[in-house]
Amino acid sequence: YLCLLLDAVDLPVLGYFGHPALFMVPEEEGVREAFWSRFTAMARASSVEFAVSDPFLQMQYEYQVGAPRLPVIRTHALYTGATHFPARPDDILVLDRPHEAVLLCLMRRLMPGGDGGDWPLAEGRLRAAASPDYPYRFVTRALTDKQFSTFAQFRAVVLWAYDMDLITFYEFYGMNMPIFMPSHLSKYLFQQDHGAYDHRWGRRKETKLREPLWPPDAPGTPFEEGSAEAARHIVSFSDYFRFPEVQYFESIPDLLRKLPRTNFFEVVQAMARFNHDSMVET
């Protein structure tokens, strides 16, 4: 929305968007309609270049405003200044969802020999899960200094997403750090109140030269992240399932089985090659 401040400025404008088109736009219908018109006019101007950070947003923007389709420039997260170097080879970083209270308890209980011994709590929550009968220890961010250089020392990270394009995913991927994510669709049904952005410009222009990214016969809209039917289509646009070498698990027992079997060297090398090639493309 703030890009409209530069609408009348006689200078080249570069816009890089990592949020939905209606982020920060007031909810009044008249304001929204005026925004659609001014935004698309800017996007077509020869002195303006707009881009989005991932295919998920590209699809949403096209669904709402039609042509022109904004290009994707991948987020590389170079600001982390960190590269994966597993100085803590037996530790797995766990990035759980906000306010998650039982995940580490469940992981500890399902680990071989994990039902015995002490269960140390911090602020009423289990912050680490370990067992003498399992080769890896799971640790949450709360037990670190939350620095990227520290995260890069873990053997891998387990990420439970709470949005379709978390910047955290790109940060860890950019570090060449092995990422494990759930594969089941139910873990990608989010209640993010994105329905507030679920509007479509009535005067959008659609080209007949190519098919729209969001299928016209798809159930629901690309903002209905709490709908299983819509989410089946939405996840196909998420880089969680587009980037190579992301490791998927069907359940926590499946995760516990896969970790010791993973060839981390091969995973890291493949991620590094993809990061290099996509940087050249960018």
Secondary structure by P-SEA (a helix, b strand, c coil): ccccccccccbbbbbbbcccccccccccaaaaaaaaaaaaaaaacccbbbbbccaaaaaaaaacccccbbbbbcccccccccccccccccbbbbbcccccccaaaaaaaacccccccccccccccccbbbbccccbbbbccccccccaaaaaaccbbbbbccccccaaaaaaaaaccbbbbbccccccccccccccccccccbbbbbccccccccccccccccccccaaaaaaaaaaccccccccccccccaaaaaaaaaacaaaaaaaaaaaaaaaaaaac
